[in-house]
């Protein structure tokens, strides 16, 4: 028997365990051993809505990459400890399989499709749920795909099946699509992997993604993405209605939806989730434990900019923009929790649909108000977003990972709005007072219409020029109207 071929160090390879099925995917992580003689691989036990991730992992073993000889290793539920001489090349090999039968199902997985999906003809994986860390370091490696006859893609380009060197943490914060997807690429650097048929054509999915990246990059003065990856995977059908869910990862986004989701919902979700690349992914890491208390910013501002982007790109008309903002207001007006202080959301954000939606509603309506105030002084909320992005970039240039504390958010927004911001923040967000629609400062082309026995609503001022009003509202997001 000939000796095994010498494998390069620092690689992460994916391959189907069987040539005719993707129900089991083999992963091999090849890295140099730690210099202290002991290398520890830490497997994830939980991520997002998913727990007990160790149930997905099978057949863990460690080999000398140069000789193929098995190495002794201490293996428990989420750790593999290997004793090896410094700089020895280690290959950690294991298989990933579903820990449930058949397709994802509502009520079986918390969010069907976030947990790894491995079916005979396709597989959808999020790195956080399947990839270990190397304790004490974050090695750079190349991601490789072999043996996927129908195709494979992940959050970074893989010409000839191999990526440029990336950090293991980036591979973890990545999305992987294998098998029966339709893989595509645009001349704007947007790559797609779309499974199944949808009410929104593939070309429109790619166009919306490209448009949002371009518009937001211009408006926030941060054109950060030369490439981007979007995967679309079906959710199981619901007895009634539809569902669209998304999660953003490094330079990528996973869209999960029931096949009957309407085009407007798909477009809205793509737009909203990609805007999270700026608000707040590129701004820096927030304190996850207290994130619900600042969702007025992270989700409310993102929802406001979603509406501006859809309006400016031509995906929605001025009338539809007003309908969308009024729908947010009507939900807020009728919500039984609309006076809950932001701090209380830390413990109650997932109690109900109403608590989950409150910061979206409150933050988006206040963002319209604050943006109008800022524009009256020759500034805009865009300037606050750009300042937070610049702050993060300055920190990155020092070699540190940026953090995004609340005082930085407050300072950036107050700079463009003035003292009214702190007063509104204390009253409506931190104190939880109900926002009167009539208390919001609006562009000259909009006014509030009060109706008996119905929520007040935003309306176009009689005689106002629709085109001018659209341009006023959308600002820089109107530059590339479709």
N, C-alpha and C positions, 0 to 999 in steps of 0.2 A: 504494500500500500504506500502510495506517495505521501510525502509530508504535506500538511495543509498549507495553502498559500498564505503568505504573510499578509496580515490585515493592517491597514494604516490605523494609527491611533486616532482617538477623538472622532468617532463616527457614531451616528444613530441611524440604524437601518431598519426598515419595515419590509416585510414580505408575507405573502399568504402561507400559512402552514400547510395548506393543501392546494394543489394547482387548480382545483375545480370548485372552490368555495372560499368565501371570505368570512366564514363563521369563526375562524381562529386566525389571528394575525400574530406573527412572530416579530418580536422586537429585540434588537441586539444593540446594546450600548457599549462601545469600546473606548476606554479611556486609560490614561496612565494611572498607576497606583499612587497613593499618597506617599509623600516622602517619609512619614513617620512609621511606615510599615503596616498601617491598618487603614483600609478604605471602607467607608460606610455608605451604602446606598439606602436612601430613605424613600419608601413608596408612600403615595398619598392615601390617606384613609377617608378624607372628606374634601369636597370642593363644591361651593355653591349649594344647590339643593341636594346634592348626592352624598350619601354616607356609605360606610362599609365597602369602600372601593377595593379593598384587598381581596374581595370575593371574585373579582374579575381576573386575577393574576394566577397563572399556572406555570408549572415546570421551570421555576427559577433555578438557574445554575450559573456558575462562574467558571471561565476557562482562561488559560494562558493563550492570548490571541496569536502568539508566534508559533506555538507548538500544537494548539488544540487540546492540550491536556486539561482535564478537569481539576479545579483548585478547591481545596476544602473551604467551606464557608459556613458561617453561622446564620441561619435563616429563620426569622420569625414572621409574624403577621405583616409588619411593615418595614422591616430592616433586613438588609443582607450585609454581613460584616466579613471582609476578606482580609486575611493576613498575607501580605505579598511584599517582596523586596521593592525598595523605592524605584519608581519609573518602570516597573514591570507593566506590560500592556495587558489590561484585564478586559475580558469580554463578558458582560452580564447578559444572559439570554433568558427570555421568558415569553410566555404566550398570553394573549388577551382574548377572553371569550365573554360573551354575555353571561350574566348570572340570573337570567330570566328566560323563559321560553317564548319563541315567536317574536313578533313585532312589538315595539313599545306600546304600552297601553295606559290610558288614563286610569289613575287609581292604583297602578302597580309601581310606576316610577313617579316621583314628585313632579318632574317636568319631562315628559316623554321626549327622548332625543338628546337631552343633555348628557345623560348617562350613555356610555359607549353603545353604539348600535352596530352589530356585526351580523349581517345576513348573508345568505348564499351568494348574492350578486353585488352587494355593496356594503361598505362600512363607513361610519361617520364617528370620528374620535376627537375629543378635546384633550390636549396634552396634559392639562392639570389633573385629569382623572386617570391617566395611565403611565405617566413617566416619573421615574424616581429622581431625586436630587442626589448630588454627591456631597456628603456632609463637609462643610467648611470651605467649599469652593464652587465656582460656577464655570466649568470648563467650556471652551469653545469647541464646536464640532461641526461636521458636515452631515446633513440629513440626506439619506439615500433611500430610494425605492427600487425594489427588484421584484419581478414576477407578477406584476399586476397587468394582465393583458388588456383590460378595458380602460386602464388609465389610473393615475394617482396624482394628487396635488395637495399642497398644504399652504400655510400662510406666507411662505417665501417661495420665490421661483426656484424650480429645479430643472434647469436645462440638462438634458441627457440623464435625468433621474437623480441628480445630485445638487444640493444647494451650496451657496457660498457659506463660509464659516459663520456660525451664529452661536450665541451663548445657550447653554442648556436651558436656562430660565426662559429664553425666548422660544425654544422648542416646546417648553411646557405651556407657554402662553400662546399656543398656536392651534389651528384647526386643521384636521386631516380628513380628506375625502378620497375614497378608493372605490373603483369598480364602475357600476352602471350609471354614473353621472354623465351629463353632457358638459365637457370641459371646453371653455372658451377663453379668448383673450382679445382685448380691444387695443387700439393704437394709443390709448391713454394710459395703459399699464394696468387696467382693471382685468383681473382674471376671475372667472366664474366656474362653479361646479353646481349644476342644477339637476336635480333628480325628479323625474315625473313631469306631468303637464300642469300648467298653472294658468290662472285667468290673466296674468301679466306675462306677455311674451319675454323670452330670454333677452332680446335686444333692449327692451324697455327696462328690465332689471339692471342690465349693464349700464344703460344710459343714465338712469337715476343715480347709480353709484358714482359714476364719473362726474356727473353734474354736481352732486353734493360735495365731493372732494374738491372740485375746482372752486365752487362758490365760497365754501367755508375757508379754503386756503387763502383766497383773495381778501375776503372780508376781515379775517382775523390776522392777516399779514403773516401767515405761517403755512406756506405751501409745502407741507412736510412729506407728501407721499408720492414717490415715483411709481409705486406699484401698490396694489391692494387686491385682496382675495375675498370673494363672497361665495359662500356655499348655501344652497337652498335644499332643505330636506323635509319631506312630509311629516306632519304630525298625524296621529290616528284620528279618524273622523269622530265628530261629536254627534250625539243624538239630535241636538238642535244647535244652530248657530255655527260660528267659526272661531278660530283662534290663530293669532300670530304672535310669536315670541322671538326675541333675538338676544344674542349676547356678543359683545365685542371682545376681540383678542388682538394681539399685536398685528397691525396692518391687515386685519381680517375681521370678518363678521359672519356668524352663523345665523341664518334665518330659518326658523322652524314654523310651519304653518299647516293648517288643515287645507286640503286641496280646494275647498270651496271658498277660501278667503278671497274677498273682492279686491280688485286692483288698487283701489284707494287705500285700503288698509295695508296692503303689502308695500306700497310706495311710501306711506307715512312711516311705517316701522323701519324700512331701510334708511330713510332720511334721518329719523330720530337717532337711531343707533349709530350711524356713521358720525353724526355730530358729536357723539360722546368721545370720539377720538380727540377732540379739542376740549370738550367740557365733560370730564376733567382729566382724561387719560394723559394728555400731553402737559397738563399743568402740574402733575405730581401726585403722589400717593396721599390719599386722605386717611383719616382715622376710621377704619372700617366699623369699629364698635359703635361709633356715634354718627355714622353716615346718615341715618334717617333724619337727624336734626338739621342737616344741611341739604336735604333733598329739594328744598325750595330753590336752591341754586343748581345742584347737579341735575335734577330732573325738570324743575320748573323752567329754568332758563333754556335748557335743551329743548323743551316742548315749544317755548316761544320761538326759538330759532328754527325749529322744524317748520312752524307755520310761515315764518318769513321766507325760508328756503323754498317751500312748496309754492308760495305766492310769487316769489321772484323768478323761479325757473319756469313758471307757466303751468305747473302741474295742477294748481288750483287758481280759480278766478278770485277777484276781490270779494264777490258775494260769498263764495265758498270759504274764503278766509274768515269773513265775519261770522258765517255759520259755525265754523270750527271754534272760534273764540267764544261765541255765545253758548255753544254746547259745553265748553269747559266751565263757563260762568254758571249755567243752569245746574250742572252737577254740583258745583260748589255751593250754590244758593240752597239746594235741596239736601245737602249732605248733613247727616246728624252729628258729624264730628268737625264741622267747619270752624269751631272755636277752640279746637285742641291746640295747645302750645306746641311749637316744634320740638322742644325737649321731650315731651311725652311720647313722641313718635318713636323714640329710641326703643321703647319697650312694647309699642303697640302697632308699629307700621304694618305688620302682617296679620293683624286681628281681623281685618275685613277689607273688602274692596274699597270702602269709603276711606279708611285710613291710608291705604296704599295710594289712592289717587289724590288725596288732599294736597300734598306738596306740589304735584304737577299743576293742579288748578290754581293754587294760591301763588306759586312762583311765576307761572306764565302770565297771569293777569297783572301782577306787580311789575313784571319785566316790561310789559307794554307801557305801563305808567312811568316807570323809571327811564325807559328809553326815550319817551317823549320829553321828559324833563331835561335829559342830557342833550338831546338834539336842539332844544331851544337855546342852549348855551354853546352850540357849535361842536358838541361832542356826541358820543353815542355809547351804548352798552358794548358795542364792538371794541371800543378802546379799552374797556375794562378786561375783556377776554384777551385781547392782544397783550395787555400789560402782564397778566398772569402767565401767559405763554412765554413772554420774554423773560420773566422772573425765573421760570423753570429752566429755560435754556441757559441762562447765566449760571445757575447752580450746576447743571450738567457739565458745563465747560470746566468746572473745578474737579470733575471726576466723581462727584457725589450724586446720589439719586435724590431728586427733588421731592420734598414733602409739601403738601398744600394745607396749611392750617387755616382755621376760620378767620383769624385776624388779617391774613393776606387777602382772602376773598373780600372781606368787608372793606379793607383799605382801597382795593382796586375799584370796587363799585362806588364807594363814597367819593373817590377822586373825580369821577365823571358825572355824578349826580348832585353832590353837595350834601349839606346837612339833612335834607329831607330823607335821605336814605336811612340814616340811623334811627330817625324818629319812626319811620314806617316799619323798619325791621323790628324795633322794640315793641311796637303796638300790634302789628298784624301777624308777625311770624313768631317772635319769641313770646309775646303775650297772648297770641291767639285770638285777638279781637276780630270780629267779622268785618270783612272789607265791604264797604258800600260801593257799588259800581259807580255811583256818582262822585265818589272821592278820587277816582282815577283821573289823572291828567291824560288827555287824548290829543292826537293830531287834529288840526283844524277841520279836516274833512270828515271826522267822526263825531257822533254825539250819542247820548244815552236816551233811549226811548223807554219810558215807564209805561207798564201795561197793568190794568186791573186784573188781579187774581192770576198773574203770570210773572215770571222773572223779568226784570228789566233786561234790555239787550242793547248791544252796540249797533248803530245804523249809520249809513252814509248820510251826511248832511244834504238836504235837498239842494240840488243844483251843483253839487261838488263834481269836479272832473274826475271820473273814475281812473283814468290813466295816471293823472297826477297823484291821486291818492294812493294808487298801487305803488308808484315809484317812491313816494314819501315813506310808506310803511316798509317796503322791502329794502330800501337803501341800497347798499352794495350788492345785495342778493338779487337785484333786478338786472344786473349787468349782462347776464347770459340768458335772458328770457327765451324760452323755447318757441 
